[in-house]
Amino acid sequence: MRRIVGTIVVITLKAKYFISSKELMDIKKLIEKEHFSRDEIIRMLETVSSDALLRLFERATRVRNTWCGDEVHIRGVIDISNHCESNCLFCSMREDNFSLERYRMSAPEVVEAAKRAVSKGLRTIVLSSGEDNYYDPDIISYMIYSIKQLSDVAITLALGSRGFDEYRTWKIAGADRYLLKHETANRELYRQYHNKKLQNERIQHLRYLKRIGFEAGSGILVGLPHQTNEDIADDILLASELELDKLIIEPFIPAPFTPYQNYSAADLTRCLKVIAIARIVLKDIHIATSHLIDIVSENSREIALNCGANNIFQNYTPENYSGLCEPSPGKNLNRGISRKLEQHIESIGQSISFNRGDSYKVKKLI
């Protein structure tokens, strides 16, 4: 493990950084703690030396194996629509992006795509879209019911902010999880990114989803314009406060024809560092990354498994629609479970899980 993680640090750091032996000892002592203050999380986020990062990644791997075991859970994502009624400044699906070719999958198409994913052994299906109210509660309920007939699969909905009545309807229909990314805990930045929408409204939705029995997940976008280490520390603490079951950590990718198209993409080392620190702080949470991190650097999802992640989101959207939800068109992104991915997971002493991968918090309560 040391050799693999050490290689990661050498590859991902853009320059060599050195700290004194005392500073290194302080970092080693810090990351071995069980509970962390905001200032301590910020201190870890400020870590830049190769030696310190190596120890950070190793610690994250040990925490992950202790609390979550050595299984990697693959989540099959079906992007059912790229229509969106929101106008977020960073998102390729924003309503004002008139360059984007729009689509909506029919319910039978969604069920057929889920069937293909299930046939590959997947036990979690993620139905994802922009905030598209074309899909009313009945249509989504039909998808949930039909997919549930295929196998003992968990269904995650990632449909943006919807009404509380809709959440209840979908829970009754059989949905297991809801993913609602908060993106940033900084209220001022949230208003800026989302054109003055209120961040606390989304937090209220996450609390409600937990209350009615959903496994609730959220997401952090690393590298957003104007984001600071303090903001990311608050994101991690918010995940702890909400007792989230899942956290997806993804890089900011500048999308063409958006107000943020000329900003730089997130730095890979920073993304890996956030994954590792989130694991060390949050412990018994599913931490996921998606194919978006591969846009920053090839094979980065595999690398993230050495830094505390234990979930990978794989795209199972039909080929005629795939790519239309990507922030960076034209990228040749991996889809499905490749033999290369399987071999990497085996090489680091982990294995692909073919169970549902339910919340570790739920298991503790049973």
CORMOHU-V542464 format. One record per helix or strand. SS is the DSSP state (helix for helix, strand for strand). FROM is the first residue (numbers start at 1). TO is the last residue. Records with the same first field share a line. If there is no record, write none. Layout:
SS=FROM-TO + FROM-TO
This chain:
helix=2-12 + 21-31 + 38-45 + 50-68 + 107-119 + 137-148 + 164-173 + 187-193 + 199-211 + 229-241 + 268-282 + 292-296 + 300-307 + 339-347 + 360-365
strand=71-81 + 104-104 + 124-129 + 154-158 + 177-179 + 183-183 + 215-222 + 246-251 + 286-290 + 311-315 + 351-353
